[in-house]
Amino acid sequence: MALSRKLLTAMGLEDDKVEEIITAHTETVNALKEQRDQYKEDADKLPTLQKKVEELEANQNKEDPYKEQYETLQKEYEAFKAEVENEKAKAKKSTAYRNLIKEAGVSERRIDSIMKVTNLDDVEMDGDNIKDAESIKENIKTEWADFLVTSTKEGAGTATPPKTTGGVTMTKEEIRNIKDPVERQKAMIENGSLFGLE
């Protein structure tokens, strides 16, 4: 099921919340599309470089005037390959850190701001997870406390009892003039002394 304004509205969310969610979702999708396009472009270059390297490798044992060119290409290929791997690792680290910020309770609208000023080189990964994630999460909560989303719960309101003046709050005439029969009966019970009900 696609995320849409119609779906979020149907879930009972307010218009400004729907707009926030759609904006955040659009930014995320656009960022992922950019990464995808970059990886595709990088991946398209790999076969060409690989083919050149393989051709030169096949001829490297011969007295080849292109040996120096082969070595240069080999270095370029290895550097490019390392760069692609580095970009993948950086994207993985960025996604993991972004999720950690979100888990810390930071407002969705502030995550990009925090990411811009964060030096991800200082963040160490352990497989797919960030090392010492809980400690880092606590640091985020302390350092970015102004950006944390807080929700408050209010208890149920207590009903204020009607004011009484010696058991009578209305006159007989006022009670008889109440047009709604249910309200009139309620008033009669509350002022029972007027009608000899006590």
C-alpha positions in Angstrom: 0.0 0.0 0.0 1.5 3.3 -1.1 1.9 6.2 1.4 -0.4 9.0 0.3 -2.2 12.0 1.7 -5.5 10.1 1.3 -4.3 7.2 3.3 -2.9 9.4 6.1 -6.1 11.4 6.2 -8.1 8.2 6.4 -6.1 7.2 9.4 -7.3 10.3 11.2 -4.1 12.4 11.1 -4.4 16.2 11.1 -3.5 18.0 7.9 -0.2 19.5 9.2 0.9 16.1 10.4 0.0 14.6 7.0 2.1 17.3 5.3 5.1 16.6 7.6 5.0 12.9 6.9 4.6 13.3 3.2 7.5 15.9 3.1 9.8 13.6 5.1 8.8 10.6 3.0 9.5 12.5 -0.2 12.9 13.6 1.0 13.8 10.1 1.9 12.6 8.6 -1.4 14.5 11.3 -3.4 17.7 10.7 -1.4 17.4 6.9 -2.1 16.8 7.6 -5.8 19.9 9.7 -6.0 22.0 7.0 -4.3 20.5 4.4 -6.6 21.3 6.4 -9.7 24.9 7.0 -8.5 25.4 3.3 -7.8 24.0 2.4 -11.2 26.3 4.9 -12.9 29.3 3.5 -10.9 28.3 0.0 -11.7 28.0 0.7 -15.4 31.7 1.9 -15.4 33.0 -1.3 -13.7 32.6 -3.8 -16.6 34.4 -1.5 -19.0 37.4 -1.0 -16.6 37.3 -4.7 -15.7 37.5 -5.7 -19.4 40.4 -3.4 -20.0 42.2 -4.8 -17.0 41.6 -8.4 -18.1 42.8 -7.6 -21.7 46.0 -6.1 -20.4 46.5 -8.9 -17.9 46.3 -11.4 -20.8 49.1 -9.5 -22.5 51.2 -8.6 -19.5 53.7 -11.4 -19.8 54.5 -10.5 -23.4 56.8 -7.8 -24.3 54.1 -5.2 -24.4 54.6 -1.6 -25.1 51.4 -1.0 -23.2 52.6 -2.4 -19.9 52.8 1.0 -18.3 49.3 1.8 -19.5 48.1 -1.5 -18.0 49.6 -0.7 -14.6 48.0 2.7 -14.7 44.6 1.3 -15.6 45.0 -1.4 -12.9 45.6 1.3 -10.3 42.7 3.3 -11.6 40.4 0.3 -11.4 41.5 -0.6 -7.9 41.0 3.0 -6.8 37.6 3.2 -8.4 36.6 -0.1 -6.9 37.7 1.1 -3.4 35.8 4.3 -3.9 32.6 2.4 -4.8 33.0 0.2 -1.7 33.7 3.3 0.4 30.5 5.0 -0.9 28.4 1.9 -0.1 29.9 1.8 3.4 29.3 5.5 3.9 25.6 5.2 2.8 25.1 2.2 5.1 26.7 4.1 8.0 24.6 7.2 7.2 21.3 5.2 7.2 22.2 3.4 10.5 23.1 6.8 12.2 19.9 8.4 10.8 17.9 5.5 12.3 19.7 5.9 15.6 18.8 9.6 15.7 15.2 8.7 15.0 15.2 6.1 17.8 16.6 8.7 20.2 13.3 10.6 19.7 14.5 13.5 17.6 11.8 15.3 15.5 11.7 14.0 11.8 12.2 17.6 10.6 15.5 18.0 12.5 17.2 14.8 11.5 18.7 16.2 8.3 20.0 19.2 10.2 21.8 16.9 12.6 23.2 14.7 9.8 24.7 17.8 8.1 26.8 18.6 11.2 27.7 15.0 12.2 31.1 13.7 11.3 30.4 10.1 10.3 34.1 9.3 10.1 34.0 9.1 13.9 31.2 6.5 13.9 32.4 2.9 13.9 30.3 0.1 12.5 30.0 -3.5 13.7 28.5 -5.3 10.7 25.1 -3.6 10.1 25.0 -1.9 13.4 26.7 1.1 15.0 29.2 0.2 17.7 28.2 1.4 21.2 24.8 2.5 19.8 23.1 3.0 23.2 25.9 5.3 24.4 25.7 7.3 21.2 21.9 7.5 21.5 22.2 8.9 25.0 24.7 11.5 23.7 22.2 12.5 20.9 19.5 12.9 23.5 21.7 15.2 25.6 23.3 17.1 22.7 20.1 17.6 20.8 17.6 17.8 23.6 15.9 20.8 22.0 15.0 18.7 19.0 13.5 15.8 20.9 9.8 15.1 20.5 8.0 15.0 23.8 4.5 13.9 24.4 2.5 14.6 27.6 -0.3 12.5 28.9 -3.1 14.2 30.8 -5.2 12.4 33.3 -9.0 12.3 33.0 -10.7 15.5 34.0 -12.6 15.4 37.3 -16.2 16.5 37.0 -17.1 19.5 39.1 -20.2 18.8 41.2 -23.1 21.2 40.9 -23.3 24.0 43.5 -26.0 23.5 46.0 -27.7 25.9 48.3 -29.2 23.7 51.0 -30.3 21.1 48.5 -32.1 23.5 46.1 -30.4 24.9 43.0 -33.4 25.9 41.0 -36.9 27.1 41.7 -40.0 25.0 41.0 -41.0 27.5 38.3 -37.6 27.2 36.6 -37.7 23.4 36.6 -41.3 23.3 35.2 -40.1 25.7 32.3 -37.4 23.2 31.2 -38.7 22.0 27.8 -36.6 18.8 27.5 -38.4 16.1 29.6 -35.2 14.3 30.4 -33.5 17.4 31.7 -36.7 18.4 33.6 -36.8 15.0 35.4 -33.1 15.3 36.2 -33.6 18.8 37.7 -36.6 17.5 39.7 -34.4 14.7 41.2 -31.6 17.1 42.0 -34.0 19.4 43.7 -36.2 16.7 45.3 -37.0 18.8 48.4 -39.1 21.2 46.2 -41.3 18.3 45.1 -41.4 16.3 48.4 -39.1 13.6 47.1 -36.8 13.6 50.1 
